[in-house]
Amino acid sequence: MPTPSRRVTATQPSARAIPSVALCVETASAWGRRIVSGILEYARDHGHWHVHIEPQTSEDTFTPPEGVRLDGIIARVGTAAQARALAATGLPVVNVSSIRLEGGPVFPRVIGSLEATSRLAAEHFRSRGFVHFGYVGNPAQDYVQTQFHAFERALKERGFPCAFFNQLDRHAELVAWLRALPKPAALLCWGPSVGRRVIDACLFADISVPHDVAVLGSDYDELLSEASHPPQSGVRFAGEQIGGMAASILADMMRGQKPARMLVEVEPLGVIEKLSTDTLAVPDRRMADVIRHILDHAHEPISVDDVVKANPMARRGSTARGCCWRRGTTRSR
Protein backbone atom coordinates (compact mmCIF):
# COMPACT_ATOMS: atom_id res chain seq x y z
CA MET A 1 0.00 0.00 0.00
CA PRO A 2 1.57 3.32 -1.03
CA THR A 3 2.56 5.77 1.67
CA PRO A 4 0.42 8.94 1.54
CA SER A 5 2.39 11.95 0.36
CA ARG A 6 3.05 14.60 3.00
CA ARG A 7 2.04 18.18 2.23
CA VAL A 8 4.93 20.58 2.58
CA THR A 9 4.14 24.23 3.40
CA ALA A 10 6.48 27.21 3.53
CA THR A 11 7.39 28.36 7.00
CA GLN A 12 5.65 31.62 7.79
CA PRO A 13 6.98 34.02 10.42
CA SER A 14 4.74 34.64 13.39
CA ALA A 15 2.84 37.90 13.58
CA ARG A 16 5.06 39.05 16.46
CA ALA A 17 8.19 38.44 14.39
CA ILE A 18 7.08 40.76 11.56
CA PRO A 19 8.19 44.38 12.17
CA SER A 20 5.25 46.79 12.19
CA VAL A 21 6.22 50.19 10.75
CA ALA A 22 4.25 53.44 10.39
CA LEU A 23 4.98 55.77 7.46
CA CYS A 24 4.02 59.39 8.14
CA VAL A 25 4.85 60.79 4.72
CA GLU A 26 2.65 62.85 2.42
CA THR A 27 1.40 60.76 -0.48
CA ALA A 28 -0.43 63.55 -2.35
CA SER A 29 2.74 64.38 -4.29
CA ALA A 30 5.21 62.37 -6.33
CA TRP A 31 7.86 63.35 -3.76
CA GLY A 32 6.13 61.39 -1.00
CA ARG A 33 4.96 58.51 -3.19
CA ARG A 34 8.50 57.85 -4.42
CA ILE A 35 9.82 57.74 -0.86
CA VAL A 36 7.07 55.32 0.16
CA SER A 37 7.82 53.18 -2.89
CA GLY A 38 11.47 52.97 -1.87
CA ILE A 39 10.50 51.92 1.66
CA LEU A 40 8.13 49.23 0.41
CA GLU A 41 10.76 47.91 -2.00
CA TYR A 42 13.23 47.59 0.87
CA ALA A 43 10.64 45.76 2.95
CA ARG A 44 9.98 43.30 0.11
CA ASP A 45 13.69 42.64 -0.44
CA HIS A 46 14.73 42.32 3.21
CA GLY A 47 12.02 40.26 4.84
CA HIS A 48 8.50 40.91 5.97
CA TRP A 49 7.24 44.30 7.17
CA HIS A 50 3.69 45.19 8.11
CA VAL A 51 3.36 48.81 6.92
CA HIS A 52 0.82 51.39 8.09
CA ILE A 53 0.70 54.45 5.80
CA GLU A 54 -0.37 57.67 7.51
CA PRO A 55 -0.38 60.36 4.78
CA GLN A 56 -0.09 63.25 7.22
CA THR A 57 1.20 66.74 6.48
CA SER A 58 4.04 68.44 8.31
CA GLU A 59 1.51 70.32 10.50
CA ASP A 60 0.06 67.13 11.96
CA THR A 61 1.21 65.58 15.21
CA PHE A 62 1.57 61.83 15.34
CA THR A 63 -1.14 59.61 16.81
CA PRO A 64 -0.37 55.86 16.80
CA PRO A 65 -3.04 53.78 15.03
CA GLU A 66 -5.50 52.40 17.58
CA GLY A 67 -4.96 48.73 18.40
CA VAL A 68 -1.79 48.51 16.32
CA ARG A 69 1.60 47.45 17.68
CA LEU A 70 4.43 49.50 16.17
CA ASP A 71 8.16 48.80 16.07
CA GLY A 72 9.36 51.87 14.18
CA ILE A 73 8.38 55.03 12.30
CA ILE A 74 9.57 56.84 9.17
CA ALA A 75 8.19 60.38 9.05
CA ARG A 76 8.46 63.76 7.40
CA VAL A 77 9.00 65.70 10.60
CA GLY A 78 7.93 69.27 9.94
CA THR A 79 7.11 70.82 13.33
CA ALA A 80 8.46 70.76 16.87
CA ALA A 81 5.09 69.44 18.11
CA GLN A 82 5.27 66.54 15.69
CA ALA A 83 8.85 65.78 16.75
CA ARG A 84 7.85 65.70 20.42
CA ALA A 85 4.88 63.44 19.69
CA LEU A 86 7.10 61.01 17.78
CA ALA A 87 9.75 61.01 20.51
CA ALA A 88 7.05 60.33 23.13
CA THR A 89 6.32 56.94 21.51
CA GLY A 90 9.76 55.71 22.55
CA LEU A 91 10.09 54.03 19.14
CA PRO A 92 12.95 54.29 16.63
CA VAL A 93 12.23 57.15 14.21
CA VAL A 94 13.88 58.14 10.92
CA ASN A 95 13.17 61.59 9.47
CA VAL A 96 12.95 62.25 5.70
CA SER A 97 12.29 66.01 5.89
CA SER A 98 14.65 68.77 4.78
CA ILE A 99 13.16 71.05 7.46
CA ARG A 100 15.67 71.88 10.20
CA LEU A 101 14.06 72.15 13.63
CA GLU A 102 15.78 74.12 16.38
CA GLY A 103 15.88 72.33 19.72
CA GLY A 104 13.72 69.39 20.69
CA PRO A 105 14.17 65.73 19.75
CA VAL A 106 16.68 64.86 17.03
CA PHE A 107 16.23 61.88 14.70
CA PRO A 108 18.52 60.51 12.00
CA ARG A 109 17.63 62.15 8.66
CA VAL A 110 17.80 60.99 5.06
CA ILE A 111 17.16 63.80 2.58
CA GLY A 112 17.85 64.92 -0.98
CA SER A 113 21.01 66.99 -1.40
CA LEU A 114 19.98 70.61 -1.98
CA GLU A 115 23.59 71.49 -2.84
CA ALA A 116 23.79 68.82 -5.56
CA THR A 117 20.36 69.79 -6.91
CA SER A 118 21.40 73.42 -7.23
CA ARG A 119 24.67 72.60 -8.95
CA LEU A 120 22.91 70.28 -11.38
CA ALA A 121 20.42 73.04 -12.24
CA ALA A 122 23.23 75.57 -12.77
CA GLU A 123 25.08 73.14 -15.07
CA HIS A 124 21.88 72.43 -17.03
CA PHE A 125 21.24 76.12 -17.66
CA ARG A 126 24.86 76.96 -18.47
CA SER A 127 25.04 74.10 -21.00
CA ARG A 128 22.26 75.92 -22.85
CA GLY A 129 24.12 79.21 -22.92
CA PHE A 130 22.22 81.23 -20.28
CA VAL A 131 23.92 84.18 -18.57
CA HIS A 132 20.92 85.64 -16.68
CA PHE A 133 19.51 83.68 -13.74
CA GLY A 134 16.89 83.83 -11.04
CA TYR A 135 15.38 81.78 -8.23
CA VAL A 136 11.75 81.73 -7.07
CA GLY A 137 10.69 80.33 -3.70
CA ASN A 138 9.35 81.04 -0.23
CA PRO A 139 12.17 82.41 1.97
CA ALA A 140 10.19 81.57 5.12
CA GLN A 141 11.25 77.95 4.60
CA ASP A 142 14.85 77.36 5.65
CA TYR A 143 15.33 74.65 3.02
CA VAL A 144 14.34 77.14 0.30
CA GLN A 145 16.98 79.54 1.58
CA THR A 146 19.51 76.69 1.59
CA GLN A 147 18.76 75.77 -2.00
CA PHE A 148 18.81 79.38 -3.22
CA HIS A 149 22.20 80.08 -1.63
CA ALA A 150 23.61 76.84 -3.11
CA PHE A 151 22.31 77.86 -6.57
CA GLU A 152 23.71 81.35 -6.07
CA ARG A 153 27.14 79.95 -5.11
CA ALA A 154 27.22 77.60 -8.10
CA LEU A 155 26.54 80.53 -10.44
CA LYS A 156 28.92 82.91 -8.65
CA GLU A 157 31.74 80.43 -9.18
CA ARG A 158 31.04 80.81 -12.91
CA GLY A 159 30.90 84.60 -12.68
CA PHE A 160 27.11 85.09 -12.81
CA PRO A 161 24.72 86.78 -10.32
CA CYS A 162 21.32 85.39 -9.41
CA ALA A 163 18.11 87.33 -8.65
CA PHE A 164 15.67 86.07 -6.00
CA PHE A 165 11.88 86.56 -6.07
CA ASN A 166 10.21 85.73 -2.76
CA GLN A 167 6.68 87.18 -2.85
CA LEU A 168 4.79 84.17 -4.18
CA ASP A 169 1.39 85.41 -3.04
CA ARG A 170 1.67 88.61 -5.11
CA HIS A 171 0.87 87.89 -8.75
CA ALA A 172 1.29 91.49 -9.94
CA GLU A 173 4.75 91.76 -8.38
CA LEU A 174 5.79 88.44 -9.94
CA VAL A 175 4.66 89.63 -13.37
CA ALA A 176 6.56 92.91 -12.95
CA TRP A 177 9.69 91.05 -11.80
CA LEU A 178 9.54 88.70 -14.77
CA ARG A 179 9.12 91.59 -17.20
CA ALA A 180 12.12 93.39 -15.70
CA LEU A 181 14.45 90.40 -15.96
CA PRO A 182 17.14 90.63 -18.66
CA LYS A 183 16.23 88.11 -21.37
CA PRO A 184 16.68 85.30 -22.00
CA ALA A 185 16.60 84.27 -18.33
CA ALA A 186 16.79 80.88 -16.62
CA LEU A 187 14.81 80.34 -13.41
CA LEU A 188 15.13 77.59 -10.80
CA CYS A 189 11.89 77.23 -8.81
CA TRP A 190 11.24 75.41 -5.55
CA GLY A 191 9.15 72.49 -6.77
CA PRO A 192 6.67 72.15 -9.65
CA SER A 193 3.92 74.12 -7.89
CA VAL A 194 6.10 77.23 -7.73
CA GLY A 195 7.23 76.62 -11.31
CA ARG A 196 3.59 76.49 -12.36
CA ARG A 197 2.99 79.93 -10.83
CA VAL A 198 5.91 81.31 -12.78
CA ILE A 199 4.68 79.79 -16.04
CA ASP A 200 1.17 81.16 -15.38
CA ALA A 201 2.62 84.64 -14.77
CA CYS A 202 4.67 84.41 -17.98
CA LEU A 203 1.57 83.45 -19.98
CA PHE A 204 -0.33 86.36 -18.40
CA ALA A 205 2.49 88.79 -19.29
CA ASP A 206 2.93 87.36 -22.83
CA ILE A 207 6.48 86.24 -21.98
CA SER A 208 7.62 83.26 -24.04
CA VAL A 209 8.46 80.08 -22.12
CA PRO A 210 11.12 78.84 -22.68
CA HIS A 211 12.67 81.27 -25.20
CA ASP A 212 12.44 84.39 -22.99
CA VAL A 213 12.21 82.65 -19.61
CA ALA A 214 13.22 79.00 -19.07
CA VAL A 215 11.63 77.35 -16.02
CA LEU A 216 13.11 74.42 -14.10
CA GLY A 217 11.50 72.91 -11.00
CA SER A 218 13.78 71.66 -8.22
CA ASP A 219 11.73 68.45 -8.33
CA TYR A 220 9.84 66.65 -11.08
CA ASP A 221 6.25 65.54 -10.47
CA GLU A 222 4.78 63.25 -13.12
CA LEU A 223 1.35 64.86 -12.66
CA LEU A 224 1.99 68.51 -11.76
CA SER A 225 4.90 69.02 -14.13
CA GLU A 226 2.88 67.72 -17.08
CA ALA A 227 -0.25 69.74 -16.24
CA SER A 228 1.16 73.11 -17.25
CA HIS A 229 1.71 74.44 -20.76
CA PRO A 230 4.45 74.12 -21.67
CA PRO A 231 5.21 71.01 -19.60
CA GLN A 232 7.73 71.77 -16.89
CA SER A 233 11.25 70.40 -16.66
CA GLY A 234 12.39 69.24 -13.24
CA VAL A 235 15.29 67.77 -11.32
CA ARG A 236 14.69 64.06 -10.71
CA PHE A 237 14.55 63.69 -6.93
CA ALA A 238 15.97 60.34 -5.74
CA GLY A 239 12.90 59.50 -3.68
CA GLU A 240 13.12 55.72 -4.01
CA GLN A 241 16.76 55.77 -2.91
CA ILE A 242 15.93 58.01 0.05
CA GLY A 243 13.10 55.70 1.09
CA GLY A 244 15.31 52.64 0.81
CA MET A 245 18.11 54.24 2.83
CA ALA A 246 15.66 55.42 5.51
CA ALA A 247 14.21 51.91 5.73
CA SER A 248 17.70 50.40 6.05
CA ILE A 249 18.58 52.75 8.92
CA LEU A 250 15.25 52.04 10.66
CA ALA A 251 15.79 48.28 10.30
CA ASP A 252 19.14 48.60 12.10
CA MET A 253 17.59 50.78 14.83
CA MET A 254 14.78 48.26 15.38
CA ARG A 255 17.53 45.65 15.98
CA GLY A 256 19.05 47.90 18.63
CA GLN A 257 21.86 49.39 16.55
CA LYS A 258 22.74 53.08 16.54
CA PRO A 259 22.81 54.88 13.17
CA ALA A 260 26.31 55.43 11.82
CA ARG A 261 25.36 58.94 10.63
CA MET A 262 22.66 61.36 11.73
CA LEU A 263 22.40 62.99 8.29
CA VAL A 264 22.51 61.24 4.91
CA GLU A 265 22.17 63.39 1.76
CA VAL A 266 21.27 61.64 -1.50
CA GLU A 267 22.16 63.23 -4.83
CA PRO A 268 19.51 63.76 -7.55
CA LEU A 269 19.24 61.46 -10.56
CA GLY A 270 19.43 64.11 -13.28
CA VAL A 271 17.12 66.54 -15.09
CA ILE A 272 13.86 65.45 -16.70
CA GLU A 273 13.79 67.74 -19.73
CA LYS A 274 10.45 69.08 -20.94
CA LEU A 275 9.49 72.07 -23.09
CA SER A 276 9.92 74.66 -20.32
CA THR A 277 13.73 74.54 -20.75
CA ASP A 278 13.91 73.33 -24.36
CA THR A 279 15.80 76.31 -25.73
CA LEU A 280 19.29 77.69 -26.29
CA ALA A 281 20.28 81.16 -25.13
CA VAL A 282 22.08 82.06 -28.38
CA PRO A 283 21.39 85.50 -29.93
CA ASP A 284 21.77 84.19 -33.51
CA ARG A 285 18.71 82.02 -34.18
CA ARG A 286 20.41 80.20 -37.08
CA MET A 287 23.41 79.34 -34.91
CA ALA A 288 21.03 78.15 -32.19
CA ASP A 289 19.49 75.77 -34.72
CA VAL A 290 22.95 74.49 -35.62
CA ILE A 291 23.90 73.90 -31.99
CA ARG A 292 20.57 72.18 -31.31
CA HIS A 293 21.13 69.86 -34.30
CA ILE A 294 24.62 68.97 -33.02
CA LEU A 295 23.31 68.30 -29.51
CA ASP A 296 20.45 66.16 -30.83
CA HIS A 297 22.90 64.05 -32.83
CA ALA A 298 25.85 64.14 -30.43
CA HIS A 299 25.97 60.34 -30.23
CA GLU A 300 26.14 59.95 -34.02
CA PRO A 301 29.14 60.36 -36.38
CA ILE A 302 27.97 63.58 -38.09
CA SER A 303 30.06 65.91 -40.21
CA VAL A 304 29.88 69.59 -41.17
CA ASP A 305 28.10 68.56 -44.38
CA ASP A 306 25.37 66.91 -42.30
CA VAL A 307 24.95 70.06 -40.21
CA VAL A 308 24.83 72.35 -43.24
CA LYS A 309 22.35 70.07 -45.01
CA ALA A 310 19.99 70.23 -42.02
CA ASN A 311 20.57 73.97 -41.51
CA PRO A 312 21.44 75.59 -44.87
CA MET A 313 24.16 78.24 -44.54
CA ALA A 314 27.61 78.97 -45.92
CA ARG A 315 30.21 76.47 -44.75
CA ARG A 316 32.52 79.40 -43.94
CA GLY A 317 30.04 80.53 -41.28
CA SER A 318 29.99 77.22 -39.47
CA THR A 319 32.11 77.02 -36.31
CA ALA A 320 32.02 73.23 -36.54
CA ARG A 321 34.14 73.12 -39.74
CA GLY A 322 36.71 70.33 -39.76
CA CYS A 323 35.13 68.37 -36.94
CA CYS A 324 33.02 65.27 -36.65
CA TRP A 325 30.77 64.64 -33.62
CA ARG A 326 30.57 61.28 -31.89
CA ARG A 327 29.37 60.57 -28.34
CA GLY A 328 29.49 64.23 -27.36
CA THR A 329 33.12 64.84 -28.48
CA THR A 330 34.79 66.19 -31.61
CA ARG A 331 37.50 64.68 -33.70
CA SER A 332 39.42 65.89 -36.74
CA ARG A 333 38.42 64.49 -40.10
N, C-alpha and C positions, 0 to 999 in steps of 0.2 A: 504494500500500500504506500503510495507516494507521500512524502512528508509535506504538509502544507507550507507554502511559501510564507515567509515572515515579511510584513510590511515595514519598510524602512522610511522614517520621516526625518526631516532636517531638524537639528536641535535649534530651538528658538530661545533667545534670552528671556529671562523673566522680566516682568514689567518693572521691577525695582532696579534691574540692571541697566535699563535703557535710560540714558540721560534725558532729562526733560528741560528744554531750553525755551525761554521767551525772547522773541524778537520785537523790540520796540523801535521800529524803523518805518518812516513814512513809505507807503506803497503807492501813493497817488502820482508819483513821478518816476521816470526811468531811473533816476539816481538811486532811489530806495529799492526799486524792484531788482536792479542789477546786484545790489549788495545782498539782498535776500536770496537771489539765485545762487550767488557764490557760497553763501552759508549752507544752503540746502545741498549743493553739489558736494561740499566737504562732508556733510553728514552722510550722504549716500556712499561716499568713497572710504569713509573711516569708521564704519560701524553704524549702529542704529541710534538715531536721535528722535525724540518725540518733540516736535516744534510747535510752539504756540505763537502765532503772528498777531501782534498788537500794533496796528498801523496808527500809532499816536503821533501827534505833532510835538515840536520842541517845547510848546507851552504846557503840555500835559505832565502831571506827576504820574508816577507809576503805581498802579494798584494790581497786586498779583491776582491772577484768575482764581475765582472761587472754586475750592475743592480740587485744585491742581497742585501737585507737588512739583517744585522747580529746583533745578540744580545749578542753573546759570542763566545769565541775561546778556544779550547784545543790544545796545540801545544807542540812539542818536540823542545824546544828553545835551539839551539846549538851555536849561535854566538851573539855577542853584537849588530851587525847590525840587526839581526832578532828580538832581544828583543826590540830595539828602534822602529822598524817598527810596531811591535805588540802594543807597548805602545801608539804609535801615533794614533791608531784607537780610543782610548778612551773607548774601550770595556773591559768587564771583561775577564781576561785571566788566565787559569790554565796551568801550565807547567808540563810535564811528563818526563823531561830529567834529567839524573843523572849528566849532565855537570854543574859545578859550574862556573858562570860568575862573574868576578870581576867588581864592579861598574855597573852603568846603571840601568835600570828598574828592579824591583824585583817582581816576581809573586809567588803566592802559588804553591808549588810543591808536586806532589804525585809520588813516585819512589819506586823501589824495594830496599829492605834492602841489601846493599853490605856486611854489617857485618854478618847478618844472613845467607846469601848465603855462605860466606867463612867458617863459623863455621859448617854449614851443610856438606860442602865438606870435611872439616877436619875429622868430625865424620864418614863420609862414608868411607874414606880411612883407618882410624884407625880401624874401625870395620873389615876390611879385612886384618889387620896385617901389614900394611906398616909402615916403619920407615925412608924411604928416600923420600923427597918431593921436588917439584919444582913448579914454576908458570911461565906461558908464556903470555906475553901481551905487549902492546905498552905503555911505560912509559910517552909518550907525553900527554896522556889522563889522566886527574886528577882522573877520576873515576876508571881507571885501577890501579893507584897507591893506591887509597883507598882500593880497593878489595885485592890487594896483601898484603898490610900491615895488613889488618884484617885476612887474611889467615895465614900470618906469626905469628901474635899474638896468634891465636887459636892453632897453632902447638907448639909455644914456651911454652905455658902454660902446654903442655904435654911433654915438654922436647926435642922437635925435631926442627932442623933448616930447613930453606926452601931456595932453590936456586931460582934465578930469571933470566930468559932469556928475553932480551928486543930488540933483533935485528931481527925483523920479516922479514925484506927484505933481509936477508943474509942466503940463504939456506945452504951454506957450513958450516957457523958458527953454525947454528942450529943442523946440523948433528953431528958436532964435540962435541957440548955440550951434546947432547943426548948420544953419545957413552961414554963420560966421566962420566956420572951420575952413582953413585953406584946403583946396581940393586938388587931386583926389585924397581922401583921408581914410585911414583904416582904424576901426574901432573894435576894441575887446570889451565885451559886455559880461556882467556877472550872470551867467545862466541864460537859457533860451527865453525866459519870460521877459527879462530886461532887453534882450536883443529884439524881441517882438515889439516892444514899445518904441525902440529906436527905428525899426523898419516902418512902423505905423507913422511916426513923426516925419520920416523922410517922404513917404507917400503923400502925406498931407501937405508938405512943403514943396512938392514936385522936385525932390532931390533924387537922382538916379541911384538905385542900389543894384549892382555894386560899383558902377563906373565912377560916381562921385563920392559915395561913401560905402566902403566895404564893411560888413558886419559879421563878427565872429563871436559866438557864445562860448563861455568858458566851460560849458558842458554841452553834450549833444543829447537831445531827447527825441526818440523816434517819432513821437506824436507831436509835441509842441514845435520842434524845429521844422517839421514838414507842413505845419498848418499855415505858416505865413507865406506871403508872396513878395519877393522870391523866397524859396526855402532857405533856411538858415544853416550855415556852416557851424560846426561846433567841435571843441576838443573832446576826444573820446575818453571819458572818465573810466578808470579801471575798476569799476564797481564790483565785478565778479571776483577780481583778485583781492580787493579790500575785504569783501565778505569772507572769502576763504581764509585769509590771514587772521581776521578777527575770530573766526571759528576755531582755527588751530590754537590760538592763544587761549581762548576760553576752555578748550578741551584740556590743555595743560593745567590751567587753574583749577578745573573741576577735579583733577587728579592730585591736587595739593601742591603743584609746582608754582613758583613765582615767575612772572614774565621776565624775560631777559632784557626787554626794553619797554619803557613806558610810552614811547612814541614811535610809530612806524609810518613812514610816508611813502606812498606808492606812486610811481610816475605814470602819467597818462599814456594812452596807447597810440596817439597820433591825432590827426585832424580829419574829421569827416567833411569832405568838401562838397558844398552845395552852391547854388547860384549866388548866394549873398556875398561870396568872396571870389567869384569866378571872373576875375579881371586882372589886368596888368596896368600898373601905374606908369605908363610910358607915354610921353606927350605926343609922339608920332604914331598915329593910329596904324599906319602901314607896318611900321617896325614892330608894333605890339602884335599884329597878326603873325608876323614872321616868328617872333619869340614864342607865341602860343603854339604855332605849328611845330617848332623844334621841341618844346616841352611835351607836347602830345605824342611825339614820335621819338622820344629820347631813348627808348629801348630798341630802336630799329636802326639799321645801318643806312642812314639817309645822307645825301650829298647836297651841295649847294644847288645843283640842278633840280633836285626834288623840291627844295624850298622855294626856288624861283617859279617853278611850274605851278605850285599851289598858291603862291602869292606873287603874281607877275610884277617885276620891277627890274631895273638894270642890275646886272651882276655886280657892277662896280659899286653899287650902293649897299650891297649886302656885307655885313660885318662877319658873316660866317664863311666867307670865301676861303677855299683851301682846306676846309675841315670836313670831317665826316662824323656824325653823331652815332654813338652806340652806348647803351646802358648809362646814359647821363654824362658821358665824357666825350672829348673830341680827340681826333687823331688826324695826322697829316695824310693827305692822299698821295 
